[in-house]
Amino acid sequence: MTHSSSSSNNNTSSKSSLVIATGVVIATLYFGRRIFIPVALALVLSFLLTPLVVWLQKIRLGRVPAVLVVQLLCLALAAGVGWGVSKQLLEITSHINDYRDNIEENIRSLHSHKNGPLIQATATIQELNKELGTAPAQAAKAANNQNGAAHPAKPIPVQVTAPPTNFFQDLATLLGPLAEPLETAALVIVFMAFMLIHREDMRNRLIRLGGQGQLTVVTQALEDASERLSRYLLLQFLVNACYGSLFGLGLYIIGVPHALLWGAMGSLLRFVPYVGTWIAAAFPMAMAIAVFPGWKQALLAFALFAVLELTVANVIEPWLYGSHVGVSPLAILVAAIFWATLWGPVGLILSTPLTLCLILVGRYVPQMSFLEVLFGDAPVLKPEELYYQRMLAMDPDEARNVAESYLEKNSLSSFYESVLIPALRLAEEDRHTDVLGDRSAEFISQCTRELIDDLGDRIPQPSEASAANENCVPAENSQYADTAVVCVPARDDADELVGMMLAQLLHQAGNKQARHIAIGSMEDMLKQVEEIGSQVICVSALPPFAVGQARTLCKRLRARLHNVSLVVGLWGFSGGVPRAEQRVGPAAADAVCTSLADAMLQIRRLAEARVEEKAVFSPGSVSAEDAANAATAPADK
């Protein structure tokens, strides 16, 4: 009792410590954003530009000159694009009043009648707002006039002493709203230069910091992070730059003004998950509505956006770096909201790279593994676990969907081997430990039986089966097509279900006589096997609970049926075939296997051996010595 209470207190304290640490980290990121934002931007840009710096070093350029050249190229590109975008943005702001009339005219053109109900209602509301707005103003003016007549106001001179300023305050006042972005840009340049020049030193320090006793893990994590991030960021930058260039060129051809501005916005906003591309498309469409009469240019701009976005999102990006970046869609959305709340628009752009870094930390740091589970796009549950979980939830339809999804890319034998048998093993373990009730166990068994039957109906005839299937042998080429093979369960329904799977696969491989029998008492099953007259018997047992029964059943079969070949299948036995042979016993069976594929090979081997033995010892057969004597007899004469 004391031990359980102390462990509970330890768990509670660890959870409280984790919550406190998370709160401290979030508060630090928020209040220290003036430092952390430039560091994060510099880190992402250093990952992006590292391949270019390495390439310049390969052509005999030093590290520092290579970094300076790369930074100068980036600054020149940013200054050129920024100058053109700023110029066009100023032109837009200076002509806003000129666009108002055209926008109103285009809105009116949506209605068929000039004095339609909507227009009249809008005009009425506008007149009412004007009346409500002018009435208080007139009343206040009248009151002021009366007070002014009674008490004429005299201006009171006020002298304001400005506080002393320094050079940086005067510079910030001169630059106005550009002061903070320029300060951030300067810090980014400094941090980025330091990271590019001293990247090996930073890497070694991180390894020294986190590599105590786990040098291999930290090294692998850093290599994976640098490679994945560099490749992803470089490809994403190239894709977005090409997207913005094509978008701006298309708008220029359509005739939409300020195409450079809209192209640059398209490239930049495409880094924002989900909504960025729609915002980038909305601005040029609004400009087209404001400039051109009618809706032709606006519709053409939308069509251009739709074609580019569908092509890039569904063809170009999956071809370059896959359909996903290792982050789940929900995690991208949550991360975008989180980082935008902390750091504003910059956090929105950096949300995906930063989340990818967290996933890599969770992958290689055991204490942070929950990050990969929460944010990663890898399946949280394995197919067998998902199938079993849906069966526990009494949802056979979704469990069947799991099977259908797996069978789209894998064979039937692989589905049985990798999904269905492990799921049955999970159910057997829970049933024998009283975690799974009899009603749930019966439901899982019945639904799985129906699934196996349905999948068996899809099995093609041996003559129609594909020769590429490793388990498919046409009947006319099979030496054991007519060999009677029966699968006998050792103990439970799960053993019978695996026997059904094996019989199906044998039938698919060309054995027309393969069958299974239902679970029952040992005497009844022995009678059924004897009546069938099978030559090869496979005892199906799902470890760890059916091994003893399988050994007992083999002994009974040996004692009752002398001229049969026995195969024992301990499906998924953890020790492999050698350990399985030790558990069953050397004389209990002719072959022991742990997988369906191995069982099929052993059954084929035993069946072919029986066919050859029957051909040698059958009446009227000629021995090899007699055949040789007959061949040399004419020569002796």
MOGI-V808112 format. One record per backbone hydrogen bond with DSSP energy under -0.5 kcal/mol. NH is the residue of the N-H (numbers start at 1). CO is the residue of the C=O. If there is no record, write none. Layout:
# MOGI-V808112
NH|CO / NH|CO
This chain:
# MOGI-V808112
5|1 / 6|2 / 7|3 / 8|4 / 9|5 / 10|6 / 11|7 / 12|8 / 13|9 / 14|10 / 15|11 / 16|12 / 17|13 / 18|14 / 19|15 / 20|16 / 21|17 / 22|18 / 23|19 / 24|20 / 25|21 / 26|22 / 27|23 / 28|24 / 29|25 / 30|26 / 31|27 / 32|28 / 33|30 / 35|32 / 36|32 / 37|33 / 39|35 / 40|36 / 41|37 / 42|38 / 43|39 / 44|40 / 45|41 / 46|42 / 47|43 / 48|44 / 49|45 / 50|46 / 53|49 / 54|50 / 55|51 / 56|52 / 57|53 / 58|54 / 59|55 / 60|57 / 61|56 / 66|62 / 67|63 / 68|64 / 69|65 / 70|66 / 71|67 / 72|68 / 73|69 / 74|70 / 75|71 / 76|72 / 77|73 / 78|74 / 79|75 / 80|76 / 81|77 / 82|78 / 83|79 / 84|80 / 85|81 / 86|82 / 87|83 / 88|84 / 89|85 / 90|86 / 91|87 / 92|88 / 93|89 / 94|90 / 95|91 / 95|92 / 96|93 / 99|95 / 99|96 / 100|96 / 100|97 / 101|97 / 103|99 / 104|100 / 105|101 / 106|102 / 107|103 / 108|104 / 109|105 / 110|107 / 111|108 / 116|113 / 120|116 / 121|117 / 122|118 / 123|119 / 124|120 / 125|121 / 126|122 / 127|123 / 128|124 / 129|125 / 130|126 / 131|127 / 132|128 / 133|129 / 134|130 / 135|131 / 136|132 / 137|133 / 138|134 / 139|135 / 140|136 / 141|137 / 142|138 / 143|139 / 144|140 / 145|141 / 146|142 / 147|143 / 148|144 / 149|145 / 150|146 / 151|147 / 157|155 / 160|158 / 161|159 / 162|160 / 170|166 / 171|167 / 172|168 / 173|169 / 174|170 / 175|171 / 176|172 / 178|175 / 179|176 / 181|177 / 182|178 / 183|179 / 184|180 / 185|181 / 186|182 / 187|183 / 188|184 / 189|185 / 190|186 / 191|187 / 192|188 / 193|189 / 194|190 / 195|191 / 196|192 / 197|193 / 198|194 / 199|196 / 202|198 / 203|199 / 204|200 / 205|201 / 206|202 / 207|203 / 208|204 / 209|205 / 210|206 / 211|207 / 213|211 / 218|214 / 219|215 / 220|216 / 221|217 / 222|218 / 223|219 / 224|220 / 225|221 / 226|222 / 227|223 / 228|224 / 229|225 / 230|226 / 231|227 / 232|228 / 233|229 / 234|230 / 235|231 / 236|232 / 237|233 / 238|234 / 239|235 / 240|236 / 241|237 / 242|238 / 243|239 / 244|240 / 245|241 / 246|242 / 247|243 / 248|244 / 249|245 / 250|246 / 251|247 / 252|248 / 253|249 / 254|250 / 255|251 / 256|251 / 262|258 / 263|259 / 264|260 / 265|261 / 266|262 / 267|263 / 268|264 / 269|265 / 270|266 / 271|268 / 272|269 / 275|273 / 276|272 / 279|275 / 280|276 / 281|277 / 282|278 / 283|279 / 284|280 / 285|281 / 286|282 / 287|283 / 288|284 / 289|285 / 290|286 / 291|287 / 292|288 / 299|295 / 300|296 / 301|297 / 302|298 / 303|299 / 304|300 / 305|301 / 306|302 / 307|303 / 308|304 / 309|305 / 310|306 / 311|307 / 312|308 / 313|309 / 314|310 / 315|311 / 316|311 / 317|312 / 319|315 / 320|316 / 321|317 / 322|318 / 328|375 / 332|328 / 333|329 / 334|330 / 335|331 / 336|332 / 337|333 / 338|334 / 339|335 / 340|336 / 341|337 / 342|338 / 343|339 / 344|340 / 346|343 / 348|344 / 349|345 / 350|346 / 351|347 / 354|350 / 355|351 / 356|352 / 357|353 / 358|354 / 359|355 / 360|356 / 361|357 / 362|358 / 363|359 / 364|360 / 365|361 / 366|364 / 368|365 / 369|366 / 371|368 / 372|368 / 372|369 / 373|369 / 374|370 / 375|371 / 376|372 / 377|326 / 386|382 / 387|383 / 388|384 / 389|385 / 390|386 / 391|387 / 392|388 / 393|389 / 394|391 / 395|390 / 399|395 / 400|396 / 401|397 / 402|398 / 403|399 / 404|400 / 405|401 / 406|402 / 407|403 / 408|404 / 409|406 / 410|406 / 415|411 / 416|412 / 417|413 / 418|414 / 419|415 / 420|415 / 421|416 / 423|419 / 424|420 / 425|421 / 426|422 / 427|423 / 428|424 / 429|425 / 430|426 / 431|427 / 432|428 / 433|429 / 434|431 / 435|430 / 436|430 / 437|435 / 441|437 / 442|438 / 443|439 / 444|440 / 445|441 / 446|442 / 447|443 / 448|444 / 449|445 / 450|446 / 451|447 / 452|448 / 453|449 / 454|450 / 455|451 / 456|452 / 457|453 / 458|454 / 458|455 / 459|456 / 464|461 / 465|461 / 469|466 / 472|469 / 473|471 / 477|474 / 478|474 / 478|475 / 481|478 / 483|480 / 485|483 / 485|513 / 486|536 / 487|515 / 488|486 / 488|538 / 490|540 / 496|492 / 497|493 / 498|494 / 499|495 / 500|496 / 501|497 / 502|498 / 503|499 / 504|500 / 505|501 / 506|502 / 507|503 / 508|504 / 509|505 / 510|507 / 511|506 / 512|481 / 512|510 / 513|481 / 514|511 / 515|485 / 517|487 / 525|521 / 526|522 / 527|523 / 528|524 / 529|525 / 530|526 / 531|527 / 532|528 / 533|529 / 534|529 / 535|484 / 536|484 / 537|565 / 538|486 / 539|537 / 539|567 / 540|488 / 540|538 / 541|539 / 541|569 / 543|541 / 545|542 / 546|542 / 550|546 / 551|547 / 552|548 / 553|549 / 554|550 / 555|551 / 556|552 / 557|553 / 558|554 / 559|555 / 560|556 / 561|557 / 562|560 / 565|535 / 567|537 / 568|591 / 569|539 / 569|567 / 570|568 / 570|593 / 571|541 / 571|569 / 572|594 / 573|570 / 576|573 / 579|575 / 580|576 / 581|577 / 582|578 / 583|579 / 584|580 / 585|581 / 588|585 / 589|585 / 590|566 / 591|566 / 593|568 / 599|595 / 600|596 / 601|597 / 602|598 / 603|599 / 604|600 / 605|601 / 606|602 / 607|603 / 608|604 / 609|605 / 610|606 / 611|607 / 612|608 / 613|609 / 614|610 / 615|611 / 616|612 / 617|613 / 618|614 / 621|618 / 627|623 / 628|624 / 629|625 / 630|626 / 631|627 / 632|628 / 633|629 / 636|632 / 637|633
